[in-house]
Amino acid sequence: MEYIGGTIGNTVKQQPVIVIDTNVLVSALRSRSGWSFDLLTRLGTGQFEHVITVPLVMEYEEVLHRPGMVPLPKTAVDDVLDYVCASGLRQQVHFLWRPKLADVRDDMVLEAAFNGNCDAIVTWNVRDFAAAADMAINILQPDQFVKRLKEPKS
C-alpha cells in the first residue's frame, strides 16, 4: 500500500488515511508544543483523513476521562472528542484479527486501520505494533507522519 496518495481499486486517494492511537491524543491534550498537538490541529484540514470506530472512540473517551490523565476540564475533553468524531471517517469493523498483538487495545486500533484500509497507524508506541508488519500498514510516530505531510508532493 502506497503511503501518500496511491490507488485503491478504481479510486485515487488524494491524502493519506490513518488511525490515531489513544496515546497520541493523550499527548496532544497534555502539551500544545509537541508533534501530537500539531497532528491534532491538522484534523479536518484535508491534509489527511482519520478513521474512527465505535470501540476506538470509547477507548479515547475512557482514557481521556481518567482522573489526572490530561490537564483539561471534562467539557473541554468532550469538545475535542466531538471534533475527532465529526472529522473522522466512521468505519464498521467487519474483520477481527485478535489476538494479533500483545495488548487487546492495540488489536482494536489495528482492526480499525485494517477495516478502514488505512495507510498508517500513528502512535508513540511503534514497538507495540511490530507484529502487524505483515499487514501492509505503516506504523509511524506523530513526528514522522507530520513531517511526511510537509514534504513536497511529486
C-alpha positions in Angstrom: 0.0 0.0 0.0 1.5 3.3 -1.0 1.8 5.9 1.8 0.9 9.3 0.3 -1.6 9.2 -2.4 -2.0 6.0 -4.3 -4.8 3.9 -5.7 -7.4 1.7 -4.0 -9.4 -0.2 -6.7 -10.5 2.5 -9.1 -10.4 5.2 -6.5 -7.4 7.6 -6.4 -6.6 8.6 -2.9 -5.8 12.3 -2.5 -4.5 12.2 1.0 -3.3 9.5 3.5 -5.8 7.7 5.7 -4.7 7.0 9.3 -5.8 5.7 12.6 -4.7 7.8 15.6 -3.7 5.7 18.7 -5.0 6.9 22.0 -1.6 7.8 23.3 -1.3 10.5 20.6 -4.5 12.2 21.8 -3.3 12.0 25.4 0.0 13.6 24.4 -1.8 16.3 22.4 -4.0 17.3 25.3 -1.1 17.4 27.7 1.1 19.7 25.7 0.4 22.3 23.0 4.1 22.3 21.9 4.6 18.7 20.6 4.1 16.7 17.4 0.9 15.2 18.8 -0.7 18.6 19.2 0.5 19.6 15.7 -1.2 16.5 14.3 -4.4 17.2 16.3 -4.6 20.7 14.9 -4.5 19.3 11.4 -7.7 17.2 11.8 -10.3 18.3 9.3 -7.9 20.4 7.2 -7.9 18.0 4.2 -4.3 17.1 4.6 -5.3 13.6 5.7 -8.3 11.5 6.8 -8.6 9.6 10.0 -10.7 6.6 10.7 -12.7 6.0 13.9 -14.7 3.1 15.1 -17.1 2.9 18.0 -14.7 0.8 20.1 -11.9 3.2 19.4 -13.9 6.3 20.3 -15.0 4.5 23.5 -11.3 3.9 24.3 -10.4 7.5 23.6 -13.2 8.6 26.0 -12.4 6.2 28.8 -8.7 7.0 28.8 -9.0 10.8 28.4 -11.6 11.0 31.2 -9.3 9.2 33.7 -8.6 11.5 36.7 -5.3 13.3 36.1 -4.8 12.0 32.6 -5.0 15.4 30.9 -5.0 18.9 32.5 -8.3 19.9 31.0 -11.9 20.1 32.3 -14.2 17.2 31.2 -16.1 19.6 29.0 -13.0 20.6 27.0 -12.1 16.9 26.6 -15.6 16.2 25.4 -15.3 19.1 22.9 -12.1 17.6 21.5 -13.7 14.1 21.3 -16.7 15.6 19.5 -14.4 17.1 16.9 -12.4 13.9 16.5 -15.7 12.1 15.8 -17.1 14.8 13.5 -13.9 15.0 11.4 -13.3 11.2 11.3 -14.3 8.6 8.8 -16.7 6.2 10.6 -15.7 2.6 9.9 -17.5 -0.5 10.9 -15.3 -3.4 11.9 -16.0 -6.4 9.7 -12.8 -8.3 10.2 -11.3 -9.1 13.7 -7.7 -10.1 13.9 -7.4 -11.0 17.5 -5.2 -11.9 19.1 -2.5 -10.4 16.8 -0.8 -8.1 19.2 0.1 -8.4 22.9 -2.5 -5.8 24.0 -6.2 -6.2 23.1 -6.5 -2.4 22.9 -3.8 -2.3 20.3 -5.6 -5.0 18.4 -8.6 -2.7 18.3 -6.5 0.0 16.7 -5.1 -2.4 14.2 -8.6 -3.6 13.3 -9.7 0.0 12.7 -6.7 0.5 10.4 -7.3 -2.7 8.5 -11.0 -2.3 8.1 -10.6 1.4 7.1 -7.9 0.5 4.5 -5.6 2.9 6.3 -2.1 3.8 5.1 -0.8 4.1 8.7 -1.4 3.9 12.4 0.0 7.0 14.1 1.3 6.1 17.6 4.1 6.8 20.1 4.2 3.0 20.8 5.6 1.8 17.5 7.1 -1.3 19.1 3.7 -2.4 20.3 2.6 -2.8 16.7 5.6 -4.7 15.4 3.6 -7.9 14.9 1.4 -6.1 12.4 4.3 -5.6 9.9 2.8 -8.3 7.6 -0.5 -6.3 7.2 0.9 -3.6 4.9 0.0 -0.8 7.3 2.8 1.7 8.2 3.4 2.3 11.9 4.6 5.9 12.4 5.2 8.3 15.2 3.4 11.6 15.0 6.6 13.5 14.1 7.3 11.1 11.2 3.7 11.5 9.9 3.6 15.3 10.2 7.0 15.6 8.5 5.7 13.5 5.6 2.7 15.8 5.3 5.1 18.7 5.0 7.1 17.1 2.2 6.5 18.4 -1.3 4.2 16.2 -3.3 5.8 14.9 -6.5 
